[in-house]
């Protein structure tokens, strides 16, 4: 939407999103101007021509804000992409702008563009925030606001409303900069889901006071848990570690944005749990052997299943690596 002519070669005319009679003139990928069809004509994006017929009043917008009727208005045709609500779901935009959707048996792997297993960070895109969620109002142009639910997303004010943006894969929106930083060093909004882009089962929650809370990640969903008193959660070690080792605690806090500024509340060594305690306890989602992996035989699409399986018409090519949103 920022550059509607991107990737176009030669002369092209492309629709202005949210309108039915406006178009851009593109020359070798450069936007050369914007114009409108005359009278009651509407612009047809397939033939790239003005055609006779009244515009649908629902698509006539006097503002510059898009009024999307389908996600395929902004997603290129011929690309598979995932869903932010359902990890199993895949989507595909037909050349005529029609959206095709179906479910994999277990999970749709966006990175590899195929149905696969629900392991690692395959479902990290699941944020439970639907695509096309209405924007919030704002007044100061250029203001950046963190998404309180999705660590890797943020909003920018255009003077009237907050428009949603995403950081690059593996990056979170840092509230102190503000801007996108690598997941480990970024300090995102407190309460956002740090299971996003995670490659481990247990991850730090944003806690800049004690660093003592963490999430159990399951299919991209986060369950909050808390370490014992005088312990902090160490994501690298996948467990709760005593703060009595103050140099180690200080080093961890300084290099992990989720715990930036955290301090030891009590004198090290006083009242802490005995040696060896503190990790996720048995039965509370701790790292028991074999937990989290798919059951034997589970995962890939069943024989004959529609969608992005190899050999089918419209199957994914090697360069179709678009993200889900």
C-alpha positions in Angstrom: 0.0 0.0 0.0 3.0 2.3 0.6 4.1 1.7 -3.0 1.3 0.3 -5.1 3.6 0.1 -8.2 6.3 -2.0 -6.5 7.4 -4.9 -8.7 5.5 -3.7 -11.8 7.4 -3.6 -15.1 6.4 -1.4 -18.1 3.1 0.5 -18.0 0.5 -0.6 -15.5 -2.6 0.9 -14.0 -3.5 -0.3 -10.5 -6.5 0.4 -8.3 -6.4 2.8 -5.3 -7.4 0.7 -2.4 -10.7 1.6 -0.8 -12.1 3.2 -3.9 -13.9 1.9 -7.0 -13.1 4.5 -9.6 -9.5 5.6 -8.8 -6.2 4.3 -10.1 -2.5 4.8 -10.1 -0.4 5.0 -13.3 2.8 3.0 -12.9 5.9 3.1 -15.1 8.6 0.5 -14.4 7.6 0.3 -10.8 7.4 4.0 -10.2 4.1 5.7 -9.2 3.6 8.5 -11.8 0.3 9.8 -10.6 -3.3 9.2 -9.5 -6.5 9.7 -11.5 -10.2 8.8 -11.6 -12.5 7.2 -14.1 -15.0 9.6 -15.5 -18.7 9.9 -14.8 -20.2 6.6 -13.5 -17.4 4.5 -14.7 -15.5 2.2 -12.3 -11.9 0.9 -12.5 -11.5 -2.8 -13.3 -8.2 -4.1 -11.9 -8.2 -7.2 -14.1 -8.4 -5.4 -17.5 -6.7 -2.3 -16.0 -9.4 -0.1 -17.7 -12.3 2.1 -16.8 -15.6 0.3 -17.4 -19.2 1.4 -17.4 -21.2 0.8 -14.3 -22.0 2.6 -11.1 -19.6 2.3 -8.2 -20.7 0.4 -5.1 -21.4 3.2 -2.6 -19.7 1.1 0.1 -16.4 1.5 -1.8 -16.6 5.2 -2.3 -14.5 6.9 0.3 -13.8 10.6 0.3 -10.8 10.2 2.6 -7.4 8.6 1.9 -8.1 5.8 4.4 -8.5 2.3 2.8 -11.8 0.5 3.1 -10.8 -3.1 2.5 -13.4 -5.5 1.4 -10.9 -8.4 1.1 -7.4 -9.1 2.3 -6.6 -10.0 -1.3 -6.8 -6.2 -2.1 -3.4 -5.8 -0.5 -1.9 -9.4 -0.8 -0.3 -10.3 -4.2 -2.1 -13.0 -6.2 -0.5 -16.4 -6.2 0.9 -16.3 -2.7 0.1 -18.6 0.2 -0.1 -17.0 3.7 -1.2 -18.0 7.2 -3.7 -16.7 9.7 -3.3 -14.9 13.0 -6.1 -16.7 14.7 -5.9 -20.3 13.5 -2.4 -21.9 13.1 -3.9 -24.7 10.9 -5.3 -22.2 8.4 -3.7 -21.3 5.1 -4.9 -18.6 2.6 -4.3 -18.1 -1.1 -5.3 -15.1 -3.3 -6.5 -16.1 -6.8 -5.6 -13.9 -9.8 -9.1 -12.5 -9.8 -8.8 -11.4 -6.2 -10.8 -14.3 -4.7 -9.6 -15.6 -1.3 -9.2 -19.3 -1.0 -8.8 -20.8 2.5 -8.5 -24.3 4.1 -6.9 -26.0 7.1 -3.9 -28.2 7.3 -4.1 -31.4 9.4 -1.9 -29.9 12.2 -0.3 -26.5 11.3 0.6 -24.4 8.3 4.3 -23.6 8.3 4.7 -20.1 6.9 8.5 -20.2 6.7 8.5 -23.3 4.6 5.2 -22.6 2.8 3.7 -26.0 3.5 1.5 -28.0 5.9 3.7 -29.4 8.7 4.1 -30.1 12.4 3.1 -27.7 15.2 6.7 -27.4 16.7 9.1 -24.7 17.5 7.9 -21.3 16.4 5.6 -22.5 13.6 2.6 -21.0 15.4 4.2 -17.9 16.7 2.2 -15.8 14.3 -1.0 -16.7 16.3 -1.8 -13.5 18.1 -5.6 -13.8 18.4 -5.8 -10.4 16.8 -7.7 -10.6 13.5 -6.3 -9.1 10.3 -8.1 -5.8 9.5 -8.9 -4.9 13.1 -10.2 -1.3 13.3 -7.7 1.4 14.1 -7.8 3.5 17.3 -8.1 7.3 17.2 -5.2 9.6 17.8 -4.2 13.2 17.1 -0.4 13.6 16.9 1.0 12.6 13.6 4.0 10.2 13.8 3.4 9.0 17.4 4.4 5.4 17.8 2.4 3.2 20.3 3.2 -0.4 21.3 0.7 -3.2 20.7 -0.1 -4.4 24.2 -0.8 -7.9 23.0 1.6 -8.6 20.1 5.2 -7.9 21.0 6.3 -7.6 17.3 3.6 -5.1 16.3 3.1 -1.4 16.9 0.9 1.5 15.8 1.8 4.8 14.1 -0.5 7.8 14.2 -1.4 9.3 10.9 -3.0 12.4 12.5 -6.4 10.7 12.8 -6.0 7.1 13.7 -3.4 4.5 14.7 -2.3 2.3 11.8 -0.9 -1.1 12.6 2.7 -2.1 11.5 4.8 -5.2 12.1 8.5 -5.4 13.0 10.6 -7.8 10.9 10.6 -11.5 11.7 12.4 -12.1 15.0 12.1 -8.4 16.1 10.0 -6.8 18.8 8.8 -3.2 19.2 11.0 -1.6 22.0 9.1 0.9 24.1 12.2 2.7 25.2 13.6 3.5 21.8 10.9 3.5 20.4 11.6 1.2 17.4 12.1 -2.5 16.4 15.0 -4.4 18.0 16.0 -8.0 18.1 13.7 -10.1 20.3 16.4 -10.7 23.0 17.4 -7.1 23.6 14.0 -5.4 23.0 11.8 -4.3 26.0 8.3 -4.7 24.6 5.0 -3.7 26.2 4.3 -5.4 29.5 1.9 -8.2 29.1 2.5 -8.8 25.4 3.0 -12.4 24.2 6.8 -13.2 24.2 6.1 -16.6 22.8 6.0 -14.9 19.4 9.2 -15.9 17.5 10.3 -18.0 20.5 12.3 -21.2 19.8 12.0 -22.5 23.4 9.1 -23.8 25.5 9.6 -21.3 28.4 10.3 -17.6 27.9 10.7 -14.5 30.0 7.6 -12.4 30.5 8.2 -8.7 30.5 9.0 -8.0 34.1 11.3 -5.0 34.7 10.9 -5.3 38.5 12.1 -8.8 39.5 12.5 -10.8 36.2 10.7 -13.5 38.1 7.8 -14.3 35.7 7.8 -16.4 32.6 5.5 -17.9 30.0 4.9 -21.5 29.1 4.5 -21.5 25.3 2.1 -23.9 23.7 1.2 -23.4 20.0 1.9 -19.7 20.2 -0.2 -19.2 23.3 1.3 -18.1 26.6 0.5 -19.2 30.1 2.0 -16.9 32.8 3.9 -18.5 35.7 6.1 -17.2 38.5 9.4 -18.3 40.0 9.8 -18.7 43.8 10.9 -15.7 45.8 14.6 -14.6 45.3 14.7 -16.5 42.0 14.6 -15.1 38.5 13.8 -16.8 35.2 16.7 -17.5 32.9 15.4 -18.2 29.4 18.8 -19.6 28.2 18.8 -22.1 31.0 15.0 -22.8 30.7 14.4 -22.5 34.4 14.3 -20.3 37.6 17.8 -19.4 38.9 18.6 -17.9 42.4 19.4 -14.2 42.5 22.0 -15.0 45.2 24.5 -15.0 42.3 24.3 -11.3 41.9 26.9 -10.9 39.1 25.1 -13.5 36.9 21.7 -11.8 37.7 23.0 -8.4 36.8 24.5 -9.6 33.5 21.3 -11.4 32.5 19.2 -8.3 33.3 21.5 -6.0 31.3 21.4 -8.2 28.2 17.8 -9.3 28.1 15.3 -6.5 27.4 12.3 -8.3 29.0 14.1 -7.8 32.4 15.6 -4.4 31.8 16.0 -2.5 35.1 15.0 -5.5 37.4 16.6 -5.6 40.8 17.1 -8.0 43.7 14.4 -7.2 46.4 16.0 -9.0 49.3 19.6 -9.6 50.5 21.1 -12.5 48.5 21.1 -15.7 50.5 18.4 -14.8 53.0 15.2 -16.7 52.9 15.8 -18.2 49.5 14.8 -21.7 48.6 17.3 -24.5 49.0 19.8 -25.3 46.3 18.3 -26.9 43.2 14.8 -25.5 43.7 13.2 -22.8 41.7 12.7 -24.3 38.2 9.3 -24.9 36.8 7.8 -27.4 39.3 6.4 -30.8 38.2 2.8 -30.5 36.9 3.0 -26.8 36.3 4.0 -26.9 32.7 7.7 -27.5 33.4 10.1 -29.1 30.9 9.2 -32.7 31.5 10.8 -35.2 29.1 9.1 -35.4 25.7 6.5 -32.7 26.4 5.5 -30.3 23.7 6.4 -32.4 20.7 3.8 -33.7 18.2 2.5 -37.3 18.7 3.8 -39.9 16.4 2.3 -39.6 12.9 0.7 -36.3 13.6 1.2 -33.2 11.5 1.5 -33.3 7.7 -1.5 -33.0 5.4 -3.4 -36.2 4.7 -3.2 -37.7 1.3 -5.3 -35.8 -1.2 -5.7 -32.8 1.0 -6.2 -29.5 -0.8 -3.9 -26.6 -0.5 -0.1 -26.1 -0.6 0.9 -29.7 -1.0 3.4 -30.4 -3.8 2.3 -31.3 -7.2 -1.1 -29.6 -7.1 -2.2 -26.8 -9.4 -1.2 -23.5 -7.8 1.4 -25.2 -5.6 3.9 -23.0 -3.9 7.1 -22.0 -5.7 10.4 -21.6 -4.0 10.2 -17.8 -4.0 6.7 -17.6 -2.4 7.9 -16.8 1.1 5.5 -14.1 2.1 4.5 -13.9 5.8 1.0 -14.3 7.0 0.3 -10.6 7.5 
